[in-house]
Amino acid sequence: MQVIEKRAFARQRNFLREALAGSDQDYTEGSLSRGIALLAIPTMLEMAMESTFGVVDAFWVARLGADSLAAVGLTEGLVVLVFSIALGLSMAATATVARRIGEKDREGAATAAGQAIVCGAAVGIATGLAGVFLAARLLGLMGAPASVIHAGSGYARIVLGGNVAIVLLFLINGVFRGSGDAAAAMRTLWLANLINMALDPCFIYGFAFFPRLGVTGAAVATTIGRSIGVVYQLAVLFRGKSRVRLALRHVRPDWPVMGRLLRVGSTAMLQYFISTASWVSLARINALFGSAAIAGYTLALRIILFALMPSWGIASAAATLVGQNLGARRPERSERAVWVAGIYNMSFLAAVAVCFFSAARPLVGLFTTDAAVAPVAVACLRYVSLGYPFYAWGMIMEQAFNGAGDTVTPTWMNFFCYWLLQIPLAWLLADRAGLGPRGVYLAICIAESVLAVVGIVWFRRGRWKAAKV
């Protein structure tokens, strides 16, 4: 018995080592469960680090007061609009690179990656310049009171000014995941966020020889970490052992390839814009109830993302498997991969929901004991966690469509479930029904659950199998 247990442990250890180091697995062949795990484990750890970074950021900034934490939350409401662009381009790159890899066309995958990087750099520079000059006005448009603008305009200016790093970080990781090299994407986020986590207290509180910058220091640390992450990504693509190897010829304009990327990417951008604009609108509704409501909502979302981001690892694995197997002309395998990933994701988030609902108070207590902020965060955690099993399927379905290159279907799903349902419902419940911030949280739960049901129904129709990228 001991020998059997030792062999099983050794197999598990070797499998984990393979997943973290990067696998040469052909994802169009072999076990789907193994393929999902090889892709999902590094992506889970990547996303866990991203969400941990957010939690650590909140941990240090929360000690500066509600105004500073509110400034961080409102700035992130603006950054998610940039994320919509970054994620849109990233999804186009993932779908195109995955399809070319499935077709065994490495040169085509490299060309698609290079053109995506050129587009991303241009967008990041343009939006970054706008953020530098309009930071204070943008915070005002988000509903920030004068005290929050005073505390956080420097933070917003630096974070938004670093948009090129944000865009390229997400975009190039999309290239890695599309090629099946999720481990490279994981290492990038770990490097960037470990640097940020180390520098956060140094720049915020002036440890050692660092200047004491307050909440602005958090922005400096974040931007430095992200920028170093992008430098590492480019080094891997141009000089490393990535599945996609770039040369200078791949970043020279190739208008047909760029046109296809922008066609898929523009719809994906709209898809994520609809989603992120909805979150901005929810933050704006939440802001009607004061700084404590904003701070509690911000803190709860940090904790929520800690669970949801690893879950996105499974969804990202599904996207890669769908794209590569469609490229290999195996649509039935693509479909099976989605159902297997959905079951795994639902099981995971159902367990998380039980933990969050039963332990909301102690979880929030780790970050704040503020009598005004803590109850808001607890309520948000409990309401939102009720829909976790549905969110699991919603994530999988959206990423399955995107991985196939069908970015139109999830765009319509988001438009209906977020703009036509979630935002009006949040306002009605919060303002007209008198539920306050709890109305916003309840609307999130309802809309995300509807999204999952709609996604499953449309996925079963099978039109995504004919998508072209």
HELIX and SHEET records of a PDB file:
HELIX    1   1 GLN A    2  ALA A   21  1                                  20    
HELIX    2   2 LEU A   32  ALA A   62  1                                  31    
HELIX    3   3 ALA A   66  GLY A  102  1                                  37    
HELIX    4   4 ARG A  106  LEU A  141  1                                  36    
HELIX    5   5 ALA A  146  GLY A  161  1                                  16    
HELIX    6   6 ASN A  163  SER A  179  1                                  17    
HELIX    7   7 ALA A  182  TYR A  205  1                                  24    
HELIX    8   8 VAL A  215  ARG A  239  1                                  25    
HELIX    9   9 LEU A  248  VAL A  251  5                                   4    
HELIX   10  10 TRP A  255  ALA A  287  1                                  33    
HELIX   11  11 SER A  291  GLY A  327  1                                  37    
HELIX   12  12 PRO A  331  SER A  358  1                                  28    
HELIX   13  13 ALA A  360  GLY A  365  1                                   6    
HELIX   14  14 VAL A  373  SER A  385  1                                  13    
HELIX   15  15 TYR A  388  ALA A  404  1                                  17    
HELIX   16  16 VAL A  408  ASN A  414  1                                   7    
HELIX   17  17 PHE A  415  GLN A  422  3                                   8    
HELIX   18  18 ILE A  423  TRP A  427  1                                   5    
HELIX   19  19 LEU A  428  ARG A  432  3                                   5    
HELIX   20  20 PRO A  437  ARG A  461  1                                  25    
HELIX   21  21 ARG A  463  ALA A  466  5                                   4    
END                                                                             
